[in-house]
Structure formats: C-alpha cells, structure tokens
C-alpha cells in the first residue's frame, strides 16, 4: 500500500476502480470520497470485470464506513 488519505492506506493496485473509471488517467489522484462514489456507481459491473481482489475489497469496506 502506498498513498494514504486520512490515515487510510490505498492499495498499490485497484484494478476494479481502474476498469470502471477507464476514461480517467489516474484514479489514484481521486479523493477517498471520489473513489467511493465511483465504486458505488460502478458496483453493478463487478461480475462483468470479475477483477476484485481481496486488498481492493478490504479498501472498499474501509472507505465505505
């Protein structure tokens, strides 16, 4: 995990976020709130991309609370 916002560590790879935000050059520049908003909007595509890894799932749980 590399960057952190508000003491929340961001995993070095977020493949699902990158997939649902394909038009964005750098999803790692998003704020935690922006990331959560993207996850919420793109959540219905999780079975389509089928690339949610355990680190990313734990990260989503952390920023959702």
C-alpha positions, 0 to 999 in steps of 0.5 A: 500500500502506498498513498494514504488519505486520512490515515487510510492506506490505498492499495498499490493496485485497484484494478476494479476502480481502474476498469470502471473509471477507464476514461480517467488517467489516474484514479489514484489522484481521486479523493477517498470520497471520489473513489467511493462514489465511483465504486458505488456507481460502478458496483453493478459491473463487478461480475462483468470485470470479475477483477476484485481482489481481496486488498481492493475489497478490504479498501472498499469496506474501509472507505465505505464506513 
